[in-house]
Amino acid sequence: MNKPISLSFGKTHIPFEYEEARFEVLDQIPGSRALGDRELGELFDSPFDSANIEELIGPNETVLVVVPDGTRKVGAGQVVNLLVRRLIAAGAMPYDIGIAFATGLHRKVNRRERKEILTPFIEQRIKTIDHDPSDLLGFVRLGTTSSGIPIEINRKVLEADHVILVGGVSFHYFAGFTGGRKLVCPGLASKRTIVGTHSLAFEKMKMNRAEGVRTGKLTGNPVHESFVEVVEKVNPSFGFNTFVDQSGDITDLVCGDWKTSHEEACRRYLSAHQIGINEKRGLVIASCGGFPFDINLIQAHKAIDAASRACKEGGSIVLIAECSDGFGSTEFEKWLGRENADSIANDIAENYAVGGQTAWNLLRLSEKFDIKIVTKLRPRRPIQGVTLYEDLSGALADTIPSDSGYIIPHGAKFLPVQKENGPAAV
């Protein structure tokens, strides 16, 4: 018997009918609803390891609120609207409040994205700040990390009396989780700091992932620990960590101390978003979850990483990803032109590049799995080990035959874990 399912593709959907006897859908959408402003305000009043925001911010003090860029969907607009009202009620002047977009090495946000992230009301009334990771005059040097990485942070962060982080928690394939410390590093760090901290994900001697670097892992993860070490130099005053549904509406929030509230949010997220599987199967169909998770191939490839955890080696992964913004960076596109993952590994071991590591991860997966992508992406040169399709039926017609498979409708939002190995731990 066939059952219909709608798989997100950019801002649209692809209908698909699957055999229930053959496919299992890996999706555990929690039975929670979007929070209204009153309910969200109540969570503001129950901070984790911190005083209330009104007790921390004094009259005439300057505040910098840091939010994600357009590649994230975290409900920032609702949080920032409530936050700004509270800051003003506590004595802060509107002209003393600024909002910085944590773009890291991503492109700057455009006017449409500003309104979508902040809401038009806030975008028109509160000054916003763009980040340029290559603007050497825009950074303050704060020493080095214990591993010798220079700590260079956007000058605007250090000029504010208070820094408040507004982010969302979800899985990240090498930093463990998104949100929290990532809003400052890499979000508002220099290219040199970003490259240095990201390079800890790759073990040069082994030419492979470093020990402790994986999805859903903070403890013993050198990338996460380096991010925290950088942000401790800034010591933000407060942090908001959201959980959102597929529409981007907030369903839960953990706020308070920038570090410990984020760790608590990660524990809760992992508990609710790992899915136990009995076995790996020969075919996995995965949607990134639509826009903005499939805005470009850099973001979309995270869903391939998640799908690989449920796929037998040598099996087929069919990714559904529009990629309206193309590859996401010219550097990443250039690296994808290499003949294999080892050739990239040799080069980034000598001269690390963020785009090189992302390309290495994708080609590494393409050498283990038969990867097909349903997309609007039209590269100038073929991607080694990856085949692109205009429609899902064409991609499925070319897959390696398999008796059973999985469907993952929301990409990297969930973590497949083999039951025999027990649940993952932060």
Long-range contacts (C-beta under 8 A, 24 or more apart in sequence): 5-407, 5-409, 7-285, 7-287, 7-320, 7-392, 7-407, 7-409, 8-246, 8-287, 8-288, 8-289, 8-290, 8-291, 8-294, 8-320, 8-409, 8-410, 9-287, 9-290, 9-294, 9-320, 9-321, 9-322, 9-374, 10-290, 10-291, 10-294, 10-322, 10-324, 10-376, 11-290, 11-291, 12-290, 12-322, 13-290, 14-287, 14-320, 14-374, 14-392, 16-285, 16-392, 16-407, 18-407, 22-403, 22-404, 22-405, 23-285, 23-404, 23-405, 23-406, 23-407, 24-277, 24-404, 24-405, 24-406, 24-407, 25-406, 25-407, 25-408, 25-409, 26-275, 26-277, 26-310, 26-406, 26-407, 26-408, 26-414, 26-416, 27-275, 27-407, 27-408, 27-409, 27-410, 27-414, 28-272, 28-273, 28-275, 28-414, 29-245, 29-246, 29-410, 30-251, 30-272, 32-243, 32-245, 32-251, 32-252, 33-251, 34-245, 34-247, 34-249, 34-250, 34-251, 35-249, 35-250, 35-251, 35-252, 35-253, 37-78, 37-81, 37-82, 40-78, 40-79, 40-82, 40-250, 40-253, 41-82, 43-252, 43-253, 43-254, 43-255, 44-82, 44-83, 44-86, 44-253, 44-255, 47-238, 47-255, 47-256, 47-257, 47-261, 48-254, 48-255, 48-256, 48-257, 48-260, 48-261, 48-264, 49-256, 49-257, 49-260, 49-261, 50-238, 50-255, 50-256, 50-257, 50-261, 53-83, 53-86, 53-87, 53-90, 53-164, 53-238, 54-86, 54-89, 54-90, 56-162, 56-237, 56-238, 57-87, 57-90, 57-91, 57-92, 57-162, 57-237, 58-90, 58-91, 59-90, 59-91, 59-92, 60-91, 60-92, 60-93, 60-96, 61-92, 61-96, 61-161, 61-162, 62-96, 62-97, 62-98, 62-159, 62-160, 62-161, 62-162, 63-87, 63-92, 63-96, 63-97, 63-98, 63-160, 63-161, 63-162, 63-163, 63-164, 64-98, 64-99, 64-100, 64-129, 64-156, 64-157, 64-159, 64-160, 64-162, 64-163, 64-164, 65-97, 65-98, 65-99, 65-100, 65-164, 65-166, 66-99, 66-100, 66-102, 66-157, 66-163, 66-164, 66-165, 66-166, 66-167, 66-183, 66-184, 66-187, 66-188, 66-236, 67-99, 67-100, 67-101, 67-102, 67-117, 67-118, 67-166, 67-167, 67-183, 68-101, 68-102, 68-117, 68-166, 68-167, 68-168, 68-183, 68-187, 69-101, 69-102, 69-103, 69-104, 69-106, 69-109, 69-113, 69-117, 70-109, 70-110, 70-113, 70-116, 70-117, 70-292, 70-295, 71-106, 71-292, 71-293, 71-295, 71-296, 71-299, 72-167, 72-168, 72-178, 72-292, 73-168, 73-244, 73-248, 73-292, 73-293, 74-166, 74-167, 74-168, 74-179, 74-242, 74-244, 74-248, 75-168, 75-242, 75-244, 75-248, 75-249, 75-250, 76-117, 76-118, 76-166, 76-167, 76-168, 76-242, 77-116, 77-117, 77-118, 77-119, 77-122, 78-119, 78-249, 78-250, 79-166, 79-240, 79-242, 79-250, 79-253, 80-118, 80-119, 80-122, 80-166, 81-119, 81-121, 81-122, 83-164, 83-166, 83-240, 84-122, 84-126, 94-125, 94-126, 95-127, 97-126, 97-127, 98-126, 98-127, 98-128, 98-129, 98-156, 98-160, 99-126, 99-127, 99-128, 99-129, 100-128, 100-129, 100-131, 100-154, 100-156, 100-157, 100-188, 101-128, 101-129, 101-130, 101-131, 102-131, 102-167, 102-182, 102-183, 102-184, 102-186, 102-187, 102-188, 103-130, 103-131, 103-133, 103-187, 104-131, 104-133, 104-186, 104-187, 104-188, 104-189, 104-194, 105-133, 105-186, 105-191, 105-194, 105-329, 105-354, 106-328, 108-132, 129-154, 129-156, 131-187, 131-188, 133-189, 133-190, 133-191, 133-194, 134-190, 134-191, 136-190, 139-190, 142-233, 142-234, 143-233, 145-196, 145-197, 145-226, 145-229, 145-230, 146-229, 147-200, 147-226, 149-193, 149-196, 149-197, 149-226, 149-230, 150-190, 150-192, 150-193, 150-196, 151-189, 151-193, 151-229, 151-230, 151-233, 152-189, 152-190, 152-192, 152-193, 153-184, 153-185, 153-188, 153-189, 153-190, 153-193, 153-230, 153-233, 153-234, 154-188, 154-189, 156-188, 157-184, 157-188, 157-234, 158-234, 162-236, 162-237, 162-238, 163-234, 163-236, 163-237, 164-236, 164-237, 164-238, 164-239, 164-240, 165-236, 165-238, 165-239, 165-240, 165-258, 166-239, 166-240, 166-242, 167-239, 167-240, 167-241, 167-242, 168-241, 168-242, 168-243, 168-244, 169-241, 169-242, 169-243, 169-254, 169-262, 169-265, 169-266, 169-269, 170-269, 170-273, 170-412, 170-413, 171-215, 171-216, 171-269, 171-273, 171-302, 171-306, 171-412, 171-413, 171-414, 171-415, 172-215, 172-302, 173-214, 173-215, 173-302, 173-305, 173-306, 173-361, 173-412, 174-201, 174-209, 174-213, 174-214, 174-215, 174-223, 175-201, 175-221, 175-223, 175-224, 175-227, 176-214, 176-215, 176-216, 176-217, 176-218, 176-221, 176-223, 176-224, 176-266, 176-426, 177-216, 177-218, 177-224, 177-262, 177-266, 177-269, 177-270, 179-241, 179-242, 179-262, 179-265, 180-239, 180-241, 180-258, 180-259, 180-261, 180-262, 180-263, 180-265, 180-266, 181-224, 181-227, 181-228, 181-230, 181-231, 181-258, 181-259, 181-262, 182-227, 184-227, 184-230, 184-231, 184-234, 184-236, 185-226, 185-227, 185-230, 185-231, 186-227, 189-230, 193-230, 194-354, 195-352, 195-353, 195-354, 196-226, 197-223, 197-226, 197-227, 197-230, 198-223, 198-352, 198-354, 198-357, 199-352, 199-357, 200-226, 201-357, 202-345, 202-348, 202-349, 202-352, 202-357, 202-360, 204-349, 207-342, 207-345, 207-346, 207-349, 208-345, 215-305, 215-306, 215-309, 215-412, 215-415, 216-270, 216-274, 216-415, 216-424, 216-426, 217-424, 217-426, 218-263, 218-266, 218-426, 219-425, 219-426, 228-259, 231-258, 231-259, 232-259, 241-265, 243-268, 243-269, 243-272, 246-289, 246-290, 246-410, 263-426, 266-426, 267-426, 270-415, 270-424, 270-425, 270-426, 271-423, 273-413, 273-414, 273-415, 274-414, 274-415, 274-416, 274-417, 274-423, 274-424, 275-414, 275-415, 275-416, 275-417, 276-417, 276-418, 276-419, 276-423, 277-310, 277-406, 277-416, 277-417, 277-418, 277-419, 278-418, 278-419, 279-418, 280-309, 280-310, 280-311, 280-312, 280-315, 280-418, 281-310, 281-311, 281-312, 281-315, 281-402, 281-404, 281-405, 281-406, 282-311, 282-312, 282-314, 282-315, 282-316, 282-400, 282-401, 282-402, 282-403, 282-404, 282-405, 283-311, 283-315, 283-316, 283-318, 283-399, 283-400, 283-402, 283-404, 283-405, 283-406, 284-308, 284-310, 284-311, 284-315, 284-316, 284-317, 284-318, 284-405, 284-406, 284-407, 284-408, 285-318, 285-320, 285-392, 285-396, 285-405, 285-406, 285-407, 285-408, 286-317, 286-318, 286-319, 286-320, 286-407, 286-408, 286-411, 287-319, 287-320, 287-321, 287-408, 287-409, 287-410, 287-411, 288-319, 288-320, 288-321, 288-411, 288-412, 289-409, 289-410, 289-411, 289-412, 289-413, 290-322, 291-322, 291-324, 293-411, 293-412, 294-320, 294-321, 294-322, 294-323, 294-324, 294-411, 295-322, 295-323, 295-324, 295-325, 295-328, 296-323, 296-324, 296-325, 296-326, 296-327, 296-328, 297-321, 297-323, 297-326, 297-327, 297-328, 297-332, 297-362, 297-377, 298-327, 298-328, 298-329, 298-332, 298-358, 299-328, 300-373, 300-375, 300-411, 301-358, 301-361, 301-362, 302-411, 302-412, 303-408, 303-411, 303-412, 304-362, 304-365, 304-371, 305-361, 305-365, 305-412, 306-408, 306-411, 306-412, 306-414, 306-415, 306-416, 307-406, 307-408, 307-411, 308-365, 308-368, 308-369, 309-415, 309-416, 309-417, 310-406, 310-408, 310-416, 311-369, 311-406, 313-368, 313-369, 314-368, 314-369, 314-370, 314-400, 315-369, 315-370, 315-400, 315-402, 316-369, 316-370, 316-371, 316-372, 316-399, 316-400, 316-402, 317-365, 317-369, 317-370, 317-371, 317-372, 318-372, 318-373, 318-374, 318-392, 318-395, 318-396, 318-399, 319-371, 319-372, 319-373, 319-374, 319-375, 320-373, 320-374, 320-375, 320-392, 321-373, 321-374, 321-375, 321-377, 322-375, 322-376, 323-375, 323-376, 323-377, 324-376, 326-377, 327-377, 327-379, 329-355, 331-355, 331-356, 332-358, 332-359, 333-379, 333-380, 335-359, 335-360, 336-362, 336-363, 336-379, 336-383, 336-384, 337-381, 338-363, 338-384, 339-384, 340-367, 340-384, 341-366, 341-367, 362-386, 370-399, 370-400, 372-398, 372-399
